[in-house]
Amino acid sequence: MSGGVPRRGRLPLWLKLAFTLWVLIWAPTYARVLGWQNFLWLCDLASFLILIALWTESRLLISAQWLAVTVVGALWALDVGVALATGVHPIGGTEYMFNAARPLAFRLLSLFHLLLPLVAGYGVWRLGYDRRGLGWQVALTWLVIPLSYVVTDAERNINWVQGPFGQPQATLDPLVYLVGLMLAWPLVLYLPVHLATLALRRRP
């Protein structure tokens, strides 16, 4: 297109550069403080996958990560917001945000849970939604959850493989619980966003 107007659907360079800068700050800091295991959290993996999606302008990849981060980001914000106002965590898993033993600047890096849905949503808006993203993200989840169970420290409860809401569970056999988690994750977190996005796409 002439006149410097970007072609429809393309992502702006400023967004790609800004998100790259964010990852270059966030990833080394998390690696130094929390170690490599933390990057197996699906929301942490989403940061790297969104970065790739932005630079490649992959509609499939940005759609998959839109599913990965939207409900998670909303639940994270709800838990932190209610805890900030009342001191009570209605969901759990964000207690670390109020742990004074960690520097405030480091805790503020976790605000990426609010950033990722905005970036992924903008990417879907500009590039379009690829319904194949659901299958792609389910496959990734079914790979990462068992991997988290096998290779990470149990006390870290990465992706809640040891128990929901950041707490260990002893009610179910661990493998039964793990299979249930692998089924619940797509049904609770991904499918509602997938259906809502398809419905919005059909609106005139």
Secondary structure, DSSP 8 states (H G I E B T S, - for coil): -GGG---TT---HHHHHHHHHHHHHHHHHHHHHH-GGGGGSHHHHHHHHHHHHHHHT-HHHHHHHHHHHHHHHHHHHHHHHHHHHHS--SS-S-GGGG-TTS-HHHHHGGGHHHHHHHHHHHHHHHH---TTHHHHHHHHHHHHHHHHHHHS-GGG-GGGSSSGGGS---SS-HHHHHHHHHHHIIIIIIHHHHHHHHHHHH--
